[in-house]
Amino acid sequence: MVRNRRERGEGQFGCLVGLVFLLIAGLIAYMMIPVKVKSADMRDTVRDYAKIAGTVKDHEIRKAILSKAETLDLPVSDEDIEVERKSGEIHVAVEYTVPVEFPGYTYNWHFKHVAENPIF
């Protein structure tokens, strides 16, 4: 005698577990992707200012990076920015940590963007 799946008592538990994992992955992506995009924008800003360092003073670089961080709503302070000129090169580094709040857990995502270029 051939029985239907439902008659044997088999449920859709595997589908439910897969759906829960999919929802968790969606929540993680929803919370993390905007932070990653903002961080990439900040990295590009650091690289751009390292490239034009010959025409811009150190305090202007700091001011521009702080302004960009404020625009992007990133927790960057003046102490997090390092600008050094030595032997015809510039070193610009920005280090900060973004807290990403999940239900019941806070993940502290650490970023460090470094750019070094010759000064022309």
N, C-alpha and C positions, 0 to 999 in steps of 0.2 A: 504494500500500500504506500503510495507516494503522498507525502504531506506537503502542504504549503509552509513556507518559512514562518509565517505568523502563527501557525498552529503549533509549531515546536516551541514557541516562546522566545524566539530570537528577537532582540530589539535592535534599535538603531544606535546603540551606545557608541560604536566607533565613529559614526557620523557626528554625534554630539561632541565627542572628544575633539575631533578634527575641527569642528566649528568653534569650540572654545579656544583652541590654539590659534586659529585664524583671527579671532577677535583680539587675542592678546598681542599677536604680531602687528595687527592693525593699530592698536593703541600705542605700542612702542614706536612704530613708524610715525604716527601722528605727532608724538611728542619729540622725537629725535631729529627728524628731517629738517624742521625749521631751524633748529640750533646748528645743524651741520651746514646749512645754506648760509646762515649769518656768519659762521666761522670762516667759510670759504671766501666770503666777501671781505672779511677783515684781513685774511691772508693776502688777497689781491691788493688791498690798500697798502699793506706793509711792503710788498714787493714793488709796487708803483713808486712809493716814496723813496725806497732805496735806490731805484733807478734814476730818479731826478735829484739825488742828493747834492749834486754839484751846484744846483741853482737854488736850493732851499736850505735854510739854517736849521740846526737841531731843534730849537724850540718850536719852529713852525711845523716840523715833522711830528713832534709830540702833540701839538695842538690839533693837527689834522687827524691823527690817529684817535685821539680822545673824542673829537667831534664825530668821527665815523662810528666809534663804539657807542656813543650816546644815541646816534641815529638808529643803529642796529639793536639797541637795548642790550648791550653786552656789558658785563661787570668789569670794565677795564679802568684802572686808576693810573695816575701819573707814575706811581711806583712800579707798575707792571710793564712800563715801557723802557727799553734800554736802547740808547742811540750812542754809538761810538764811532769816531773817525780816527783812523790810524794808518799811516803810511800809504796814502792814496786810496784807501778803501773805506767803506762805511758798513757798519754792522747795526742792523735794526732788528730788535726782538721784542715781541709782545707775548706775555704769558698770563693766562687767566683761567678761571674755573667757572663753569656755568652749572648751577644746580638745576637738574631736570626732575620735576616732582611727579612721581607716579602715585597712585593710590596705595598708601602704606609704606612707601619707600622713596627716598631722594637719592638720585644718582648724581654725583659730582663729576662732570665731564671736564677734564683738563685739556687745555689747548696751549700750544707754544708755536708761534709763527716766527721764523727767522729768515732774514734776507741779508745777503752780503753782496755788494757790488763795488766795482772800481768807481772812483770819483773822477769824472772828466771835467 
